[in-house]
């Protein structure tokens, strides 16, 4: 990996972590308040979601106008547009974990590196789950195209 690619990855990660901290996504009470639609719902994280969808749409729009990415030889975009059982099951498991703990992987890792003690157990459980998956289910091939 070139120094430019590493610098771009570092800058992207720092920007992402800053956005998570600024938006309150590293605060499990804020996240759980957003997920509590039947109780005292806090809709403020909907703006975070809208911002993420907007940035993603901009990225796809730029991709359509570019022959190739700036720092790699080809685009790596999933081609399968139909949800399957693995996708739905994984999304459900992700949502259940997010709703129970108030963390998802990005904010949890950011919180871990910021020294937030409440995320250590979550990250440990997440790593155990990833290892269990790797050794039981394995990695299915993913079809991607340029």
MISERO-236314 format. One record per atom (N, C-alpha, C, CB): residue in one letter; atom name; x, y, z. Coordinates in nm, 2 decimals, padded with zeros to 4 digits, always signed. Glycine has a CB too. Layout:
// MISERO-236314
('a','CA',(X,Y,Z))
...
END
This chain:
// MISERO-236314
('x','N',(+00.09,-00.12,+00.00))
('x','CA',(+00.00,+00.00,+00.00))
('x','C',(+00.09,+00.12,+00.00))
('x','CB',(-00.10,+00.00,+00.12))
('x','N',(+00.06,+00.22,-00.08))
('x','CA',(+00.14,+00.34,-00.09))
('x','C',(+00.12,+00.43,+00.02))
('x','CB',(+00.11,+00.41,-00.22))
('x','N',(+00.21,+00.52,+00.04))
('x','CA',(+00.20,+00.62,+00.15))
('x','C',(+00.07,+00.70,+00.13))
('x','CB',(+00.32,+00.70,+00.16))
('x','N',(+00.05,+00.74,+00.01))
('x','CA',(-00.07,+00.82,-00.02))
('x','C',(-00.20,+00.75,+00.02))
('x','CB',(-00.07,+00.86,-00.17))
('x','N',(-00.21,+00.62,-00.02))
('x','CA',(-00.33,+00.54,+00.02))
('x','C',(-00.34,+00.53,+00.17))
('x','CB',(-00.32,+00.40,-00.04))
('x','N',(-00.23,+00.51,+00.24))
('x','CA',(-00.23,+00.50,+00.39))
('x','C',(-00.27,+00.63,+00.45))
('x','CB',(-00.09,+00.46,+00.44))
('x','N',(-00.22,+00.74,+00.39))
('x','CA',(-00.26,+00.87,+00.44))
('x','C',(-00.41,+00.90,+00.42))
('x','CB',(-00.18,+00.98,+00.38))
('x','N',(-00.46,+00.86,+00.31))
('x','CA',(-00.60,+00.88,+00.28))
('x','C',(-00.69,+00.79,+00.37))
('x','CB',(-00.63,+00.84,+00.13))
('x','N',(-00.64,+00.67,+00.40))
('x','CA',(-00.72,+00.58,+00.49))
('x','C',(-00.72,+00.64,+00.63))
('x','CB',(-00.66,+00.44,+00.49))
('x','N',(-00.60,+00.69,+00.67))
('x','CA',(-00.59,+00.75,+00.81))
('x','C',(-00.68,+00.87,+00.82))
('x','CB',(-00.45,+00.79,+00.84))
('x','N',(-00.68,+00.96,+00.72))
('x','CA',(-00.76,+01.08,+00.72))
('x','C',(-00.91,+01.04,+00.72))
('x','CB',(-00.73,+01.17,+00.60))
('x','N',(-00.95,+00.94,+00.64))
('x','CA',(-01.09,+00.90,+00.64))
('x','C',(-01.13,+00.85,+00.77))
('x','CB',(-01.11,+00.79,+00.53))
('x','N',(-01.05,+00.76,+00.83))
('x','CA',(-01.08,+00.71,+00.96))
('x','C',(-01.09,+00.81,+01.07))
('x','CB',(-00.97,+00.61,+01.00))
('x','N',(-01.00,+00.91,+01.07))
('x','CA',(-01.01,+01.02,+01.17))
('x','C',(-01.13,+01.10,+01.15))
('x','CB',(-00.88,+01.11,+01.16))
('x','N',(-01.17,+01.13,+01.02))
('x','CA',(-01.29,+01.21,+00.99))
('x','C',(-01.41,+01.13,+01.04))
('x','CB',(-01.30,+01.24,+00.84))
('x','N',(-01.41,+01.00,+01.01))
('x','CA',(-01.53,+00.92,+01.05))
('x','C',(-01.54,+00.92,+01.20))
('x','CB',(-01.51,+00.77,+01.00))
('x','N',(-01.43,+00.90,+01.27))
('x','CA',(-01.43,+00.89,+01.42))
('x','C',(-01.47,+01.03,+01.48))
('x','CB',(-01.29,+00.86,+01.47))
('x','N',(-01.43,+01.14,+01.42))
('x','CA',(-01.47,+01.27,+01.46))
('x','C',(-01.62,+01.29,+01.44))
('x','CB',(-01.39,+01.38,+01.39))
('x','N',(-01.67,+01.24,+01.33))
('x','CA',(-01.81,+01.25,+01.30))
('x','C',(-01.89,+01.17,+01.40))
('x','CB',(-01.84,+01.21,+01.16))
('x','N',(-01.84,+01.05,+01.44))
('x','CA',(-01.91,+00.97,+01.54))
('x','C',(-01.92,+01.04,+01.67))
('x','CB',(-01.84,+00.83,+01.55))
('x','N',(-01.81,+01.10,+01.71))
('x','CA',(-01.80,+01.17,+01.84))
('x','C',(-01.89,+01.29,+01.84))
('x','CB',(-01.66,+01.21,+01.88))
('x','N',(-01.88,+01.37,+01.73))
('x','CA',(-01.96,+01.49,+01.72))
('x','C',(-02.11,+01.46,+01.72))
('x','CB',(-01.93,+01.57,+01.60))
('x','N',(-02.15,+01.35,+01.65))
('x','CA',(-02.30,+01.32,+01.64))
('x','C',(-02.36,+01.25,+01.76))
('x','CB',(-02.32,+01.23,+01.52))
('x','N',(-02.27,+01.21,+01.85))
('x','CA',(-02.32,+01.14,+01.97))
('x','C',(-02.34,+00.99,+01.95))
('x','CB',(-02.46,+01.19,+02.01))
('x','N',(-02.29,+00.94,+01.84))
('x','CA',(-02.30,+00.79,+01.82))
('x','C',(-02.21,+00.71,+01.91))
('x','CB',(-02.26,+00.76,+01.67))
('x','N',(-02.12,+00.77,+01.98))
('x','CA',(-02.04,+00.69,+02.08))
('x','C',(-02.11,+00.69,+02.22))
('x','CB',(-01.90,+00.75,+02.09))
('x','N',(-02.22,+00.76,+02.23))
('x','CA',(-02.29,+00.76,+02.36))
('x','C',(-02.41,+00.66,+02.35))
('x','CB',(-02.35,+00.91,+02.38))
('x','N',(-02.40,+00.55,+02.42))
('x','CA',(-02.51,+00.45,+02.40))
('x','C',(-02.64,+00.50,+02.44))
('x','CB',(-02.47,+00.33,+02.49))
('x','N',(-02.65,+00.59,+02.54))
('x','CA',(-02.78,+00.64,+02.58))
('x','C',(-02.85,+00.72,+02.47))
('x','CB',(-02.77,+00.73,+02.70))
('x','N',(-02.77,+00.79,+02.39))
('x','CA',(-02.82,+00.87,+02.28))
('x','C',(-02.87,+00.77,+02.17))
('x','CB',(-02.71,+00.96,+02.22))
('x','N',(-02.79,+00.67,+02.14))
('x','CA',(-02.83,+00.57,+02.04))
('x','C',(-02.96,+00.50,+02.08))
('x','CB',(-02.72,+00.47,+02.01))
('x','N',(-02.96,+00.45,+02.21))
('x','CA',(-03.08,+00.38,+02.26))
('x','C',(-03.20,+00.47,+02.26))
('x','CB',(-03.05,+00.33,+02.40))
('x','N',(-03.18,+00.60,+02.28))
('x','CA',(-03.30,+00.69,+02.28))
('x','C',(-03.35,+00.71,+02.13))
('x','CB',(-03.25,+00.83,+02.33))
('x','N',(-03.26,+00.70,+02.04))
('x','CA',(-03.30,+00.70,+01.90))
('x','C',(-03.38,+00.57,+01.86))
('x','CB',(-03.18,+00.72,+01.80))
('x','N',(-03.33,+00.46,+01.91))
('x','CA',(-03.40,+00.33,+01.88))
('x','C',(-03.53,+00.31,+01.96))
('x','CB',(-03.30,+00.22,+01.91))
('x','N',(-03.55,+00.39,+02.06))
('x','CA',(-03.67,+00.37,+02.14))
('x','C',(-03.79,+00.45,+02.08))
('x','CB',(-03.65,+00.42,+02.29))
('x','N',(-03.84,+00.40,+01.97))
('x','CA',(-03.95,+00.47,+01.90))
('x','C',(-04.08,+00.46,+01.97))
('x','CB',(-03.97,+00.41,+01.76))
('x','N',(-04.10,+00.36,+02.06))
('x','CA',(-04.22,+00.35,+02.13))
('x','C',(-04.22,+00.42,+02.27))
('x','CB',(-04.25,+00.20,+02.16))
('x','N',(-04.11,+00.47,+02.31))
('x','CA',(-04.09,+00.54,+02.43))
('x','C',(-04.06,+00.69,+02.41))
('x','CB',(-03.99,+00.48,+02.52))
('x','N',(-03.95,+00.73,+02.48))
('x','CA',(-03.91,+00.87,+02.46))
('x','C',(-03.81,+00.88,+02.35))
('x','CB',(-03.84,+00.92,+02.60))
('x','N',(-03.86,+00.88,+02.23))
('x','CA',(-03.78,+00.88,+02.11))
('x','C',(-03.70,+01.01,+02.09))
('x','CB',(-03.86,+00.86,+01.99))
('x','N',(-03.57,+00.99,+02.06))
('x','CA',(-03.48,+01.11,+02.03))
('x','C',(-03.45,+01.10,+01.88))
('x','CB',(-03.35,+01.10,+02.12))
('x','N',(-03.51,+01.18,+01.80))
('x','CA',(-03.49,+01.17,+01.65))
('x','C',(-03.36,+01.24,+01.60))
('x','CB',(-03.61,+01.24,+01.59))
('x','N',(-03.28,+01.29,+01.69))
('x','CA',(-03.16,+01.37,+01.64))
('x','C',(-03.07,+01.29,+01.56))
('x','CB',(-03.09,+01.43,+01.76))
('x','N',(-03.05,+01.16,+01.58))
('x','CA',(-02.96,+01.08,+01.50))
('x','C',(-03.01,+01.05,+01.36))
('x','CB',(-02.94,+00.94,+01.58))
('x','N',(-03.14,+01.08,+01.34))
('x','CA',(-03.19,+01.07,+01.20))
('x','C',(-03.11,+01.17,+01.11))
('x','CB',(-03.34,+01.10,+01.20))
('x','N',(-03.07,+01.28,+01.16))
('x','CA',(-02.98,+01.37,+01.08))
('x','C',(-02.85,+01.31,+01.04))
('x','CB',(-02.96,+01.50,+01.15))
('x','N',(-02.80,+01.23,+01.14))
('x','CA',(-02.67,+01.15,+01.11))
('x','C',(-02.70,+01.05,+00.99))
('x','CB',(-02.62,+01.08,+01.24))
('x','N',(-02.81,+00.98,+01.00))
('x','CA',(-02.84,+00.89,+00.90))
('x','C',(-02.86,+00.96,+00.76))
('x','CB',(-02.97,+00.81,+00.94))
('x','N',(-02.93,+01.07,+00.77))
('x','CA',(-02.96,+01.14,+00.64))
('x','C',(-02.82,+01.19,+00.58))
('x','CB',(-03.05,+01.26,+00.67))
('x','N',(-02.73,+01.24,+00.67))
('x','CA',(-02.60,+01.28,+00.62))
('x','C',(-02.53,+01.17,+00.56))
('x','CB',(-02.53,+01.34,+00.73))
('x','N',(-02.53,+01.05,+00.62))
('x','CA',(-02.46,+00.94,+00.57))
('x','C',(-02.52,+00.89,+00.43))
('x','CB',(-02.46,+00.82,+00.67))
('x','N',(-02.65,+00.89,+00.42))
('x','CA',(-02.71,+00.86,+00.29))
('x','C',(-02.67,+00.96,+00.18))
('x','CB',(-02.86,+00.85,+00.31))
('x','N',(-02.67,+01.09,+00.22))
('x','CA',(-02.63,+01.19,+00.13))
('x','C',(-02.49,+01.18,+00.08))
('x','CB',(-02.65,+01.33,+00.19))
('x','N',(-02.40,+01.15,+00.17))
('x','CA',(-02.26,+01.14,+00.13))
('x','C',(-02.24,+01.01,+00.04))
('x','CB',(-02.17,+01.12,+00.26))
('x','N',(-02.31,+00.91,+00.08))
('x','CA',(-02.30,+00.79,+00.00))
('x','C',(-02.36,+00.81,-00.15))
('x','CB',(-02.38,+00.67,+00.06))
('x','N',(-02.47,+00.88,-00.15))
('x','CA',(-02.52,+00.92,-00.29))
('x','C',(-02.42,+01.00,-00.37))
('x','CB',(-02.66,+00.99,-00.27))
('x','N',(-02.36,+01.10,-00.30))
('x','CA',(-02.25,+01.17,-00.37))
('x','C',(-02.14,+01.08,-00.42))
('x','CB',(-02.20,+01.28,-00.28))
('x','N',(-02.10,+00.99,-00.34))
('x','CA',(-02.00,+00.90,-00.38))
('x','C',(-02.03,+00.81,-00.50))
('x','CB',(-01.96,+00.80,-00.27))
('x','N',(-02.16,+00.76,-00.50))
('x','CA',(-02.20,+00.68,-00.62))
('x','C',(-02.21,+00.77,-00.74))
('x','CB',(-02.34,+00.62,-00.59))
('x','N',(-02.25,+00.90,-00.72))
('x','CA',(-02.26,+00.99,-00.84))
('x','C',(-02.12,+01.02,-00.89))
('x','CB',(-02.33,+01.12,-00.79))
('x','N',(-02.02,+01.04,-00.80))
('x','CA',(-01.89,+01.06,-00.85))
('x','C',(-01.83,+00.94,-00.92))
('x','CB',(-01.80,+01.10,-00.73))
('x','N',(-01.86,+00.82,-00.87))
('x','CA',(-01.82,+00.69,-00.93))
('x','C',(-01.87,+00.68,-01.07))
('x','CB',(-01.87,+00.57,-00.85))
('x','N',(-01.99,+00.72,-01.10))
('x','CA',(-02.05,+00.71,-01.23))
('x','C',(-01.97,+00.80,-01.33))
('x','CB',(-02.19,+00.75,-01.23))
('x','N',(-01.91,+00.91,-01.28))
('x','CA',(-01.84,+01.00,-01.37))
('x','C',(-01.69,+00.97,-01.38))
('x','CB',(-01.86,+01.14,-01.32))
('x','N',(-01.64,+00.88,-01.30))
('x','CA',(-01.49,+00.86,-01.30))
('x','C',(-01.46,+00.73,-01.38))
('x','CB',(-01.44,+00.85,-01.16))
('x','N',(-01.36,+00.73,-01.45))
('x','CA',(-01.31,+00.60,-01.52))
('x','C',(-01.25,+00.50,-01.42))
('x','CB',(-01.21,+00.64,-01.63))
('x','N',(-01.18,+00.55,-01.32))
('x','CA',(-01.12,+00.47,-01.21))
('x','C',(-01.10,+00.55,-01.09))
('x','CB',(-00.99,+00.40,-01.26))
('x','N',(-01.09,+00.49,-00.97))
('x','CA',(-01.07,+00.57,-00.85))
('x','C',(-00.93,+00.63,-00.85))
('x','CB',(-01.08,+00.48,-00.73))
('x','N',(-00.91,+00.73,-00.76))
('x','CA',(-00.78,+00.80,-00.76))
('x','C',(-00.66,+00.71,-00.70))
('x','CB',(-00.79,+00.92,-00.68))
('x','N',(-00.69,+00.63,-00.60))
('x','CA',(-00.58,+00.56,-00.53))
('x','C',(-00.58,+00.41,-00.55))
('x','CB',(-00.59,+00.59,-00.39))
('x','N',(-00.66,+00.36,-00.64))
('x','CA',(-00.66,+00.21,-00.66))
('x','C',(-00.70,+00.19,-00.80))
('x','CB',(-00.76,+00.14,-00.56))
('x','N',(-00.66,+00.07,-00.86))
('x','CA',(-00.69,+00.05,-01.00))
('x','C',(-00.83,+00.04,-01.04))
('x','CB',(-00.61,-00.07,-01.04))
('x','N',(-00.92,-00.01,-00.95))
('x','CA',(-01.06,-00.03,-00.99))
('x','C',(-01.15,-00.01,-00.87))
('x','CB',(-01.08,-00.17,-01.04))
('x','N',(-01.28,+00.02,-00.91))
('x','CA',(-01.38,+00.03,-00.81))
('x','C',(-01.42,-00.11,-00.76))
('x','CB',(-01.51,+00.10,-00.86))
('x','N',(-01.45,-00.12,-00.63))
('x','CA',(-01.49,-00.25,-00.57))
('x','C',(-01.63,-00.23,-00.51))
('x','CB',(-01.39,-00.29,-00.46))
('x','N',(-01.73,-00.25,-00.60))
('x','CA',(-01.87,-00.23,-00.57))
('x','C',(-01.94,-00.36,-00.58))
('x','CB',(-01.93,-00.12,-00.66))
('x','N',(-02.02,-00.40,-00.48))
('x','CA',(-02.10,-00.52,-00.48))
('x','C',(-02.20,-00.52,-00.60))
('x','CB',(-02.18,-00.54,-00.35))
('x','N',(-02.21,-00.63,-00.66))
('x','CA',(-02.30,-00.64,-00.78))
('x','C',(-02.44,-00.71,-00.75))
('x','CB',(-02.24,-00.72,-00.89))
('x','N',(-02.44,-00.78,-00.64))
('x','CA',(-02.57,-00.85,-00.60))
('x','C',(-02.66,-00.75,-00.54))
('x','CB',(-02.54,-00.97,-00.50))
('x','N',(-02.77,-00.72,-00.60))
('x','CA',(-02.87,-00.63,-00.55))
('x','C',(-02.99,-00.69,-00.48))
('x','CB',(-02.92,-00.54,-00.66))
('x','N',(-02.99,-00.82,-00.47))
('x','CA',(-03.10,-00.89,-00.41))
('x','C',(-03.06,-00.94,-00.27))
('x','CB',(-03.15,-01.01,-00.49))
('x','N',(-03.14,-00.91,-00.17))
('x','CA',(-03.11,-00.95,-00.03))
('x','C',(-03.12,-01.11,-00.02))
('x','CB',(-03.19,-00.88,+00.07))
('x','N',(-03.04,-01.17,+00.05))
('x','CA',(-03.05,-01.31,+00.07))
('x','C',(-03.06,-01.34,+00.22))
('x','CB',(-02.93,-01.39,+00.01))
('x','N',(-03.07,-01.46,+00.26))
('x','CA',(-03.09,-01.50,+00.40))
('x','C',(-02.98,-01.45,+00.49))
('x','CB',(-03.12,-01.65,+00.42))
('x','N',(-02.85,-01.47,+00.44))
('x','CA',(-02.74,-01.42,+00.51))
('x','C',(-02.74,-01.27,+00.54))
('x','CB',(-02.61,-01.46,+00.44))
('x','N',(-02.77,-01.20,+00.44))
('x','CA',(-02.78,-01.05,+00.46))
('x','C',(-02.89,-01.01,+00.56))
('x','CB',(-02.81,-00.98,+00.32))
('x','N',(-03.01,-01.07,+00.54))
('x','CA',(-03.12,-01.04,+00.63))
('x','C',(-03.09,-01.08,+00.78))
('x','CB',(-03.25,-01.10,+00.59))
('x','N',(-03.03,-01.20,+00.79))
('x','CA',(-02.99,-01.26,+00.92))
('x','C',(-02.89,-01.17,+00.99))
('x','CB',(-02.95,-01.40,+00.91))
('x','N',(-02.79,-01.13,+00.91))
('x','CA',(-02.68,-01.05,+00.96))
('x','C',(-02.73,-00.91,+01.00))
('x','CB',(-02.57,-01.04,+00.86))
('x','N',(-02.82,-00.85,+00.92))
('x','CA',(-02.87,-00.72,+00.96))
('x','C',(-02.96,-00.73,+01.08))
('x','CB',(-02.96,-00.67,+00.84))
('x','N',(-03.03,-00.84,+01.10))
('x','CA',(-03.11,-00.86,+01.22))
('x','C',(-03.03,-00.87,+01.34))
('x','CB',(-03.21,-00.98,+01.20))
('x','N',(-02.92,-00.95,+01.33))
('x','CA',(-02.83,-00.97,+01.44))
('x','C',(-02.76,-00.84,+01.48))
('x','CB',(-02.73,-01.08,+01.41))
('x','N',(-02.72,-00.77,+01.38))
('x','CA',(-02.66,-00.64,+01.40))
('x','C',(-02.75,-00.54,+01.47))
('x','CB',(-02.61,-00.57,+01.26))
('x','N',(-02.88,-00.54,+01.43))
('x','CA',(-02.97,-00.45,+01.49))
('x','C',(-03.01,-00.49,+01.63))
('x','CB',(-03.10,-00.45,+01.41))
('x','N',(-03.02,-00.62,+01.66))
('x','CA',(-03.04,-00.67,+01.79))
('x','C',(-02.93,-00.63,+01.88))
('x','CB',(-03.07,-00.82,+01.79))
('x','N',(-02.81,-00.65,+01.84))
('x','CA',(-02.69,-00.61,+01.92))
('x','C',(-02.68,-00.47,+01.94))
('x','CB',(-02.56,-00.66,+01.85))
('x','N',(-02.71,-00.39,+01.84))
('x','CA',(-02.71,-00.24,+01.85))
('x','C',(-02.81,-00.19,+01.95))
('x','CB',(-02.73,-00.17,+01.71))
('x','N',(-02.93,-00.25,+01.94))
('x','CA',(-03.04,-00.22,+02.03))
('x','C',(-03.01,-00.26,+02.18))
('x','CB',(-03.17,-00.28,+01.99))
('x','N',(-02.95,-00.37,+02.20))
('x','CA',(-02.92,-00.42,+02.34))
('x','C',(-02.81,-00.34,+02.40))
('x','CB',(-02.89,-00.56,+02.34))
('x','N',(-02.70,-00.31,+02.32))
('x','CA',(-02.58,-00.25,+02.38))
('x','C',(-02.57,-00.10,+02.36))
('x','CB',(-02.46,-00.32,+02.32))
('x','N',(-02.64,-00.05,+02.25))
('x','CA',(-02.62,+00.09,+02.22))
('x','C',(-02.50,+00.12,+02.14))
('x','CB',(-02.63,+00.17,+02.35))
('x','N',(-02.43,+00.02,+02.10))
('x','CA',(-02.30,+00.04,+02.02))
('x','C',(-02.31,-00.04,+01.89))
('x','CB',(-02.18,+00.00,+02.10))
('x','N',(-02.25,+00.00,+01.79))
('x','CA',(-02.22,-00.08,+01.67))
('x','C',(-02.07,-00.07,+01.65))
('x','CB',(-02.30,-00.03,+01.54))
('x','N',(-02.01,-00.15,+01.56))
('x','CA',(-01.86,-00.16,+01.56))
('x','C',(-01.78,-00.03,+01.55))
('x','CB',(-01.83,-00.25,+01.45))
('x','N',(-01.82,+00.06,+01.46))
('x','CA',(-01.75,+00.18,+01.44))
('x','C',(-01.74,+00.27,+01.56))
('x','CB',(-01.81,+00.26,+01.33))
('x','N',(-01.85,+00.30,+01.62))
('x','CA',(-01.85,+00.38,+01.74))
('x','C',(-01.78,+00.31,+01.86))
('x','CB',(-01.99,+00.42,+01.78))
('x','N',(-01.80,+00.18,+01.87))
('x','CA',(-01.73,+00.10,+01.97))
('x','C',(-01.58,+00.11,+01.96))
('x','CB',(-01.78,-00.04,+01.97))
('x','N',(-01.53,+00.09,+01.84))
('x','CA',(-01.38,+00.09,+01.83))
('x','C',(-01.33,+00.23,+01.85))
('x','CB',(-01.34,+00.05,+01.68))
('x','N',(-01.40,+00.33,+01.81))
('x','CA',(-01.37,+00.47,+01.84))
('x','C',(-01.37,+00.50,+01.99))
('x','CB',(-01.46,+00.57,+01.76))
('x','N',(-01.47,+00.45,+02.05))
('x','CA',(-01.48,+00.47,+02.20))
('x','C',(-01.37,+00.39,+02.27))
('x','CB',(-01.61,+00.42,+02.25))
('x','N',(-01.33,+00.28,+02.22))
('x','CA',(-01.22,+00.20,+02.28))
('x','C',(-01.09,+00.28,+02.27))
('x','CB',(-01.21,+00.06,+02.21))
('x','N',(-01.06,+00.33,+02.16))
('x','CA',(-00.94,+00.41,+02.14))
('x','C',(-00.94,+00.54,+02.22))
('x','CB',(-00.91,+00.43,+02.00))
('x','N',(-01.06,+00.59,+02.25))
('x','CA',(-01.07,+00.71,+02.33))
('x','C',(-01.07,+00.68,+02.48))
('x','CB',(-01.20,+00.78,+02.30))
('x','N',(-01.06,+00.55,+02.51))
('x','CA',(-01.05,+00.51,+02.65))
('x','C',(-01.18,+00.50,+02.73))
('x','CB',(-00.96,+00.60,+02.73))
('x','N',(-01.29,+00.49,+02.65))
('x','CA',(-01.42,+00.47,+02.72))
('x','C',(-01.44,+00.33,+02.77))
('x','CB',(-01.54,+00.51,+02.62))
('x','N',(-01.44,+00.31,+02.90))
('x','CA',(-01.44,+00.18,+02.96))
('x','C',(-01.56,+00.09,+02.93))
('x','CB',(-01.43,+00.19,+03.11))
('x','N',(-01.68,+00.15,+02.91))
('x','CA',(-01.80,+00.07,+02.89))
('x','C',(-01.80,+00.00,+02.75))
('x','CB',(-01.92,+00.16,+02.89))
('x','N',(-01.71,+00.03,+02.66))
('x','CA',(-01.70,-00.04,+02.53))
('x','C',(-01.61,-00.16,+02.53))
('x','CB',(-01.66,+00.06,+02.43))
('x','N',(-01.53,-00.18,+02.63))
('x','CA',(-01.43,-00.29,+02.63))
('x','C',(-01.50,-00.42,+02.62))
('x','CB',(-01.34,-00.28,+02.76))
('x','N',(-01.61,-00.44,+02.70))
('x','CA',(-01.68,-00.57,+02.70))
('x','C',(-01.75,-00.59,+02.56))
('x','CB',(-01.78,-00.58,+02.81))
('x','N',(-01.81,-00.48,+02.51))
('x','CA',(-01.87,-00.49,+02.38))
('x','C',(-01.77,-00.53,+02.27))
('x','CB',(-01.94,-00.36,+02.34))
('x','N',(-01.65,-00.47,+02.27))
('x','CA',(-01.55,-00.50,+02.16))
('x','C',(-01.50,-00.64,+02.18))
('x','CB',(-01.44,-00.40,+02.17))
('x','N',(-01.48,-00.68,+02.31))
('x','CA',(-01.43,-00.82,+02.33))
('x','C',(-01.54,-00.92,+02.28))
('x','CB',(-01.41,-00.84,+02.48))
('x','N',(-01.67,-00.90,+02.31))
('x','CA',(-01.77,-00.99,+02.26))
('x','C',(-01.78,-00.98,+02.11))
('x','CB',(-01.91,-00.95,+02.32))
('x','N',(-01.76,-00.87,+02.05))
('x','CA',(-01.76,-00.85,+01.90))
('x','C',(-01.65,-00.93,+01.84))
('x','CB',(-01.75,-00.70,+01.86))
('x','N',(-01.53,-00.93,+01.90))
('x','CA',(-01.42,-01.00,+01.84))
('x','C',(-01.44,-01.15,+01.86))
('x','CB',(-01.29,-00.96,+01.91))
('x','N',(-01.49,-01.20,+01.97))
('x','CA',(-01.53,-01.34,+01.99))
('x','C',(-01.63,-01.38,+01.88))
('x','CB',(-01.58,-01.36,+02.13))
('x','N',(-01.73,-01.30,+01.86))
('x','CA',(-01.83,-01.33,+01.76))
('x','C',(-01.77,-01.34,+01.62))
('x','CB',(-01.94,-01.23,+01.76))
('x','N',(-01.68,-01.25,+01.59))
('x','CA',(-01.61,-01.26,+01.46))
('x','C',(-01.53,-01.38,+01.44))
('x','CB',(-01.52,-01.13,+01.44))
('x','N',(-01.46,-01.42,+01.55))
('x','CA',(-01.38,-01.54,+01.54))
('x','C',(-01.47,-01.67,+01.53))
('x','CB',(-01.29,-01.56,+01.67))
('x','N',(-01.58,-01.67,+01.61))
('x','CA',(-01.67,-01.78,+01.60))
('x','C',(-01.72,-01.79,+01.45))
('x','CB',(-01.78,-01.76,+01.70))
('x','N',(-01.76,-01.68,+01.40))
('x','CA',(-01.81,-01.69,+01.26))
('x','C',(-01.71,-01.74,+01.16))
('x','CB',(-01.85,-01.55,+01.22))
('x','N',(-01.58,-01.69,+01.18))
('x','CA',(-01.48,-01.73,+01.08))
('x','C',(-01.45,-01.88,+01.09))
('x','CB',(-01.35,-01.66,+01.11))
('x','N',(-01.46,-01.94,+01.21))
('x','CA',(-01.42,-02.08,+01.23))
('x','C',(-01.54,-02.17,+01.21))
('x','CB',(-01.36,-02.10,+01.36))
('x','N',(-01.67,-02.12,+01.22))
('x','CA',(-01.78,-02.21,+01.20))
('x','C',(-01.85,-02.19,+01.06))
('x','CB',(-01.89,-02.17,+01.31))
('x','N',(-01.87,-02.07,+01.02))
('x','CA',(-01.94,-02.04,+00.89))
('x','C',(-01.83,-02.02,+00.78))
('x','CB',(-02.03,-01.92,+00.90))
('x','N',(-01.72,-01.96,+00.81))
('x','CA',(-01.62,-01.93,+00.71))
('x','C',(-01.66,-01.81,+00.63))
('x','CB',(-01.60,-02.05,+00.62))
('x','N',(-01.58,-01.78,+00.53))
('x','CA',(-01.61,-01.67,+00.44))
('x','C',(-01.66,-01.71,+00.31))
('x','CB',(-01.48,-01.58,+00.42))
('x','N',(-01.78,-01.67,+00.28))
('x','CA',(-01.84,-01.70,+00.15))
('x','C',(-01.79,-01.61,+00.05))
('x','CB',(-02.00,-01.69,+00.16))
('x','N',(-01.77,-01.66,-00.08))
('x','CA',(-01.72,-01.57,-00.18))
('x','C',(-01.82,-01.45,-00.21))
('x','CB',(-01.69,-01.65,-00.31))
('x','N',(-01.77,-01.34,-00.24))
('x','CA',(-01.85,-01.22,-00.27))
('x','C',(-01.82,-01.18,-00.41))
('x','CB',(-01.82,-01.10,-00.17))
('x','N',(-01.93,-01.17,-00.49))
('x','CA',(-01.91,-01.13,-00.63))
('x','C',(-01.91,-00.98,-00.63))
('x','CB',(-02.03,-01.19,-00.72))
('x','N',(-01.81,-00.92,-00.70))
('x','CA',(-01.79,-00.78,-00.71))
('x','C',(-01.75,-00.75,-00.85))
('x','CB',(-01.69,-00.72,-00.61))
('x','N',(-01.78,-00.63,-00.90))
('x','CA',(-01.73,-00.59,-01.03))
('x','C',(-01.68,-00.45,-01.03))
('x','CB',(-01.84,-00.61,-01.13))
('x','N',(-01.61,-00.41,-01.14))
('x','CA',(-01.56,-00.28,-01.14))
('x','C',(-01.66,-00.18,-01.19))
('x','CB',(-01.44,-00.27,-01.24))
END
